[in-house]
Amino acid sequence: PVTSEDALDEGELAVEGALRPATLAEFVGQHKVRGQLQLLLDAARIQQRPADHILLAGPPGLGKTTLAMIVAQESERPLRLSSGPAIQHAGDLAALLSSLTPGEVLFIDEIHRMARSAEEMLYLAMEDFRIDIMVGKGAGATSIPLDLAPFTLVGATTRSGLLPNPLRDRFGFTAHLEYYESGELERVVERSAAVLGVALGAEQRAEIARRSRGTPRIANRLLRRVRDYALVHAGGAAAEVREVRAALELYDVDEIGLDRLDRAVLEALVRRFRGGPVGLSTLAVAVGEEPDTVESVVEPYLVRIGFMGRTPRGRVATPEAYAHLGVAHADGTLK
Ligand code: ADP
């Protein structure tokens, strides 16, 4: 499903590319993951072999694609980009794998959405750099083994729980990317502002960081909207904090960074379902979204900031969620 976050036009995609850090050293935050990746890449370099396969898990916009690019860049190997939805048959994967050059880094985004038949082919490919190609049908069918060039697979997923265990087990390393702290997002904004040539003070950077939902992609997007606002209303000069706020409010981002869909989910949970518990699919229908989007994009952040709980009986709103919406709790108090 396409979320508002993915709906970037080509111009924005080009800007997003320009804002991507190119080395591990430039990559902000995620200290642990960076250290782990560095070790993996250094070991591969010493032994002059492709790095082990890497799985990157976490919500959209936290840097999975960027890290895949950095892995290729730092190991000086070419990078091939693909995605789960583009691999709908084992044949699609066979064509992709057999065209890789030795040591190439293959990035498969949304790897949990790959066809099942392709998944099974991938097991053997990851383990032995070999696939079996089926020719013919019925009793006369035979499989022809095909050797592949050794490669490094970098898989990305917003839903690591959906990956079958045999696939998960074949990655040498799984990195779980976490939402970023405010200070880290301020550094992302500072770096991006320099790239875009936007002059911004510390206070303005902090305001953007605070409203970025813990997500660098959102920080960069809000920065571009603030740049637009400054261009139109202040002749491009450094925006005042109140202008930063005005720009972000124009785009439906509230003071803690929740967007339209986040608030729709919270409103439904609190008002319509009286705080829950309510099942995921019922909640998704109430806001007119795919359950997958609600579960992998909206909920992780609401859970992380303590606005929503996931219980065996369904989703529940916390007193903090009531307070944020300014709704009185069932017992009559405004918690
Ligand atoms: P994902 O693949 O997880 O959806 P991306 O790698 O496409 O996320 O990152 C989205 C944007 O956020 C990119 O333009 C990138 O510049 C920026 N970004 C992500 N992580 C970082 C980081 N740690 N430091 C600086 N910029 C980042």
Boltz pocket constraint, residues with backbone or C-beta under 6 A from the ligand:
constraints:
  - pocket:
      binder: B
      contacts: [[A, 15], [A, 16], [A, 17], [A, 19], [A, 20], [A, 21], [A, 26], [A, 27], [A, 28], [A, 29], [A, 30], [A, 58], [A, 59], [A, 60], [A, 61], [A, 62], [A, 63], [A, 64], [A, 65], [A, 66], [A, 67], [A, 156], [A, 188], [A, 216], [A, 217], [A, 218], [A, 220]]
      max_distance: 6.0
